Amino acid sequence: MTAAHLPLRPLWLCRACAAPWPCAPARLGLLREYAGERVALLVYLGGMLHDAAGELHRLNPHDGPAPDQLYARFLGWATVRRSGPAPPGCPMRETGTRALIYEGQRDGTDGLGTKRDARRHRHDAPGHPVSGGRPGRGPTEASGQPTTPTQAPVDAPPAPAPRQPDPAVDSRFALPPAADERSTLDTFLDFQRDALVRKCAGLTDEQLRLRPVPSSGLSLIGLIRHLATVERWYFQAVIAEAFPGDLYDLTDDPDAPFTDIAAATGAETFAAWRAEVAVSQRIAAERPLDAIGRSPGTGNARSLRWVLTHMIDEYARHLGHADILREAIDGRTGE
C-alpha cells in the first residue's frame, strides 16, 4: 500500500491526509496489496480493528466510536458489495469493494455507509451527549454484521465519578482556604512547571522531537524550548529589566525554539529550561507583587502579579498541547 497513508497510532488517523484510517487511498492500496487474497485482507484488518478498539477506548472511554462504527470502518468496506458500476472511464470501475469506495463518494457517504456530514458534525450524531448518549451494541443481522442501534440501552452503567485530586501529590489542593495571593500564584505556577516535566518523563530524545499530530508542527521538545524563552523574557527582560539576549538564535527564524530541534536533546533542553526557571523564581522572590517592570522596546508596564498570572496561563495552554502530543506518541494520559 502507499507508504504515506499509514495509521498514526493511537489516534488512528492517516499520516498523510489526517482522515480516519483506513482512508480511501489506504483502502485502495490494501486492495492492490491483497489482490486475490480476500481472507488474508480480512485477517489483517481484523487485527487492526482489535488494536484500534483498545487504543481508541483508552483515549476516550466515554464517547469513543461504537463497536458497529468500528466494524464498518475497518471491515465493512472489505466485505459488503454494492450493485451498480462506476461511470465509464472511472479508475474504480471494478466491482466489489472498489465499487463500494466509489459508491460511497457518489452517494454522500464515506464508503462505510456512514454519512460524511454526520462524521464531521458529531454533535448531530447518535452518541453525542446532545443527542442522548452513546449507543450501545445493537442486534446483528442474519449476515452477522451489526446493525446501527437507534438508542442507548436502558441499563447503561452510570458515568464514573470525576477523579478527585490527591492533596498529597497536588500542591494546589494542599493550599489552605485562607492562603494569601502570593502563595496561591507561586503554587499554581510551580505545579504547571512540574506538570511539564511529568508530561515528558520516560521519553527518548527521538520521541521528544516527534511531531505526531499531522496538522501541527508542535513537539514536546519544542514546547520546552519555547517555555524557557518565555521564562527569560517575562522575568529577566520585563520584571528585572535586564535582558541577557535571546536564548536561541532567532535571526532567520523567530519560531526557532519550535522548529530548530533536529539536534536538540532532552537533557540539554531541560537543563536550559531549569536554569531559566531558577532565575525566574529568584527574581520573583526578591520583589512584591506590585513591582513594575517594562517591556524592552515598547515600554509597556507589567506588574509581577500580572506576569505570574500570565505565566500560569501560558503553561496551562501549552500543557494542553503536551497532553495531545504525549497521547499521540505512546498513549500515556493523566497529569
Beta strands, then each sheet from edge to edge (+ up, - down):
strand 1: 7-8
strand 2: 13-14
strand 3: 292-294
strand 4: 301-303
sheet 1: 1+ 2-
sheet 2: 3+ 4-
end
